[in-house]
C-alpha cells in the first residue's frame, strides 16, 4: 500500500478541538468564530443556538460559500427552517451538527479544496 502526504492548502486549518477550545493554525480560540479556507472571523457573537440570529447567519454568506456548516455546541441541534430561512432561500447547502463534528467535516472539505464556511459555536 502506498501512502500520500496530506496536501491541505487552506490558509486556515483546524489543528485540534476540545469542547472549550479549538486551535486554528497556531492560535487557540475560546469564543465562537467563523472559518473558511481563506478567512477567519474571531468573536462571532452567538454563544449558543438560542442567541444565533439572522444577522449572525448572514455573516456566513459574506464569504460566498458552497457549503455551510453550523457547529451547534456540544450537542447536535437541528435548527428550525425558520431560523435558517436566510440561508435556505438562497439555495445554500446547510448542515447543522455538534461543534466537534463540524470541525472534522470542515477539515475534510477544506482539504478537498471545497469552499466551505463553518460557523463554530463554543
N, C-alpha and C positions, 0 to 999 in steps of 0.2 A: 504494500500500500504506500502510495506517495502522499506526502503532506505538503500543503502550500501555506505560506505565511499569510495571515490576515492583512489586507491592504486597505483598511478603512481610511479614507481620505477626508472624512468630515473634520472640519476645524474644531467643532465642539463634540467631545465624546464623553459619555458617562463611563467612568472608570470603576466606581463602586457605589453601592447603595445599601443603606440601612433605613429603617422606618423614620429615624430622626435626622438623617443627614445623607446627602448624596455628593459624591466627588465628581465634578466635571473638569476634565483635564487635570490640573493640579489644585483646583480650588474647591474647598468644602462649602457646600450650600446647606443652610438650615432653615431657609424660608422658601415658599413656593416660587417657581420660576417657569419660564418658557424656554424651550431649547429647540433649535433646528440645526442641521449640519453646519450652517454658516453664521448663526447668531444665537446669543444667549441674553435673555432679558431676566435680570435678577429682580427679586422682591415683587413678584406678581401678587396682586392684592388678595386673592381668595385664600383663606386659611382652612376651609373645608368646603364641601359641596353645597352646603346651605348658604354660604356667603358668595358663591360663584354667581356673577351677574352676566347679563348680556354683553355689557361693555368689556368684561374680562374675556369672554369668548371671542368677541370681535377683534381683540388684540391678536389672537391666533391667526386671523385672516390676513393681517398686515404682512405676514411672512410668506404669503402666496403658496400654501401647502398643497400637496396632492393627497396626503393622508394626515388626519388629525387624531392624536392620541390624547386622552384626558386621564391622567393618573389621579384617582379619587381619594387618595389617602391609604390607610392601612387596609380598609375593606373595599371590595369591589362594589361600586354603586352604579346602577344603570340610571343615568339622568333622564328625566322625563322629556319627551319630544318637545314640549312647550319651552323648556329651558334651552334646548339645543336648536330651536327654530331658526335662529340667525345663521347657523351653520348648514342645517339641512335644506333650507330654502335655496341655497346656492349650490346644492348637489355635492357637498363635500363628503368624503368618506370619513365618518367619525367613529372612533372606538373608545368606550369607557372601560376602564379596568383599574385594579388597585395600582398604587404607585410603583411597587416593585415590578409588577408585570409590565407596566408602561415603560419603565427603564429598560427592561430586557428587550421589549418589542422595538423601542426606539433604536437601541444598539444594533439590532439585526437589520432593520430597514435602512438606517443610515449607512451601514456597511455595504448594503446592496446598491448604494447610490440613489436611493429613493428620496424625494423631497418630503420628508416627514417633519411635522411640528408637534411637539408634545407640551401640553400644559401640565406641569407636575405640582400637585398639591402636597405640601409637607405639613 
